[in-house]
Amino acid sequence: MSETKKIRVLVVDDSAFMRIAVKRTLESDPAIEVIGQAKDGAEAVQLVEQLQPDVVTMDFNMPRMNGVEALRAIFAKRPVPVIMLSAHTQEGAKETLDALAAGALDFVPKPDGEVSTDLSGVRDDLLRKVKGATRSRPSAVAPAPSPTRAVAPKPTTSLRASLPGDAPLLVIAVSTGGPAALERVIPRLPADFGAAIVVVQHMPKAFTKALAARLDGISALSVSEATEDDVAAPGRVLIAPGDRHLTLDGSGRVRLVDSPPVNGCRPAADVTLQAVARTLGPRTTVLVMTGMGKDAALGAQALKAAGGKVLAQDEASSVVFGMPKAVIERGLADQVLALDRIAPTLIERFG
């Protein structure tokens, strides 16, 4: 009987101690084999071409080539799933978003920033994401250019006390591959877009705030991390904060919830969608985009039963066809869209 093929991983980090810690953590699972180690981005580019690993784990701050520079060079030759190991700091969150926009599949926050090499607290997350990476399509979304285009100052208006009675709500549910995909949707929507938008992106706290800031800097719409008592309204994009579930009451006012994770996630799209199905159902459309797992499926089912609409990203343009697939297979999707067709379709639907 032949042995099961192992997942072949290249570990990239400028710290020898961290490379040893990552290798030990990965190889604690018999399904994974570390086939090489690189001390910087330039060496990583060479070893990816030479060893052809199934997955790469990579630090951001490295000599010669940083994470973004290495990712762009790797993707130019041979797209491969890359999991970033990220400092759990404000600057680390910004760097992680840069790497995700450049093509990285996902990330795992390092414990205690850059200092600790004890990975026991993130072991399960790292192993799950490395294994899940083998089912991804890293070339589905080309690396995004750096966000350099200028955006006109956003109009300052007083917050509404409630979501206008005739205004629609768009909930975007997204996970793995989401930050890069969102950059191909939100910045393409006009300042007078007719629907309020809530985004549920699976991310830890601090990282969702960095995501909101990045999208706000390249979008005509105002993008911010949601806070308690915020109001969803046209012209605004609210991103569910990491480690909190987000719900909306009947007036479109945000309520943040600390209940246990759902589908292993907090925030979870199912929590948001089941809440808005009860309060704003017929006015709500959900867009389920690239992501691992099946979060949003039960929520989309509840929303559909309440008179809402369901859109899903197609397989060819999804980095991971998990969440959209779960919705499509249940027969819930009113429309299935390629990534580049999402923004034009939303503009046609909501103006």
Phi, psi and omega in degrees: 000128183286149179286148176293135181294130180278156174280121186265120188240138170257128180257127183236119178195143180283349178264122177297324180296319179290321178300318179295318181295318179293317179300314180298319181294314181295316184280002170289345173258121184295349180277354187239140177229127174276115186262353180186163178224141178233141184266352177201174184295323181296317177293326178299318180300317180295316185287330175299317179291322183283315187265338181051062179291161175281327183214149175238134167255139190215136169281166179265307186276105182218153177289161178069303176222127174279183185300315181294316180298318179294318180300315182296321179291321178295313183293333178292336183253311185204097178303132180216145179297128180239126175254121180276144169256113196244140174293135182273062180226170179299315179293322178298322179295318178297315179298322179297317179296322176300317181292320179295321178293333180276357175125351177301142183285314188198184180210159174231122179294134174289142175290137176054043176065226187269355193272308189285141172251013176275104184262012183299326181288339181245008184305307184298319179296316180297314180296318181297319183285325176295317179294318179295332181298333181290346178258011183266170177236083186297341179268001182295326178238115179296147178307136182281147174291160178297140182285092184245349184289142182282143177243134179299147179306137181281142180296140177264116180232150178293144181294138177290151176287338179202163175294127181308142189301334181254004184277132178281162178239135174244122175254126177253120179253124188204153181219244184301128184087000187293312183305315179293321179292319179298328178292346177259006178238297187302312181294347181268359179268142184282162181298332180263024178306136193277353182246148167287146184235132172237130180249128172249102180248126180292107180203150174289166177297157187083318181286325178292326177294320177294322177297315179299316181296320180296312181294323179298325182288345182237014185236150173284330176284154175278123182242129180211158172286133184292143174234163179305134179077000169304157179239126173289129182206153176306141183094351182239145170239119178253129179255126180302130182289146178301140178073015174224139168280147180243129172233164177234137175275186186294343178263004180084013181275138184284135169235124180261136190235140180256021179295165186301158177303149176239133186058028182075012187234145168208105015282152175242136180294326180301321180296313179298313185291321178294327177290312182288336174299324180282328188255324187226024190315297186296340182268000191250138170240137173250137174247114181260119186247185184314138179170152178278147175089201185227019175302140182098342183294310180293323178294321177296323178296316178295319180295318179299318179295334180271004177098007178277177181245155183230125173245150180220145175285146183280168184293318187298327183259000178273132175294318174228117184267067179252295182298313178297322180299318181298324178287316182294316182296335177277000179073025185268339188285123174283335181204138177245126191232141168291153185306315183289350177264353185293307182300311178301323179293319178296321178295319177297322185283320188246351178077000000 
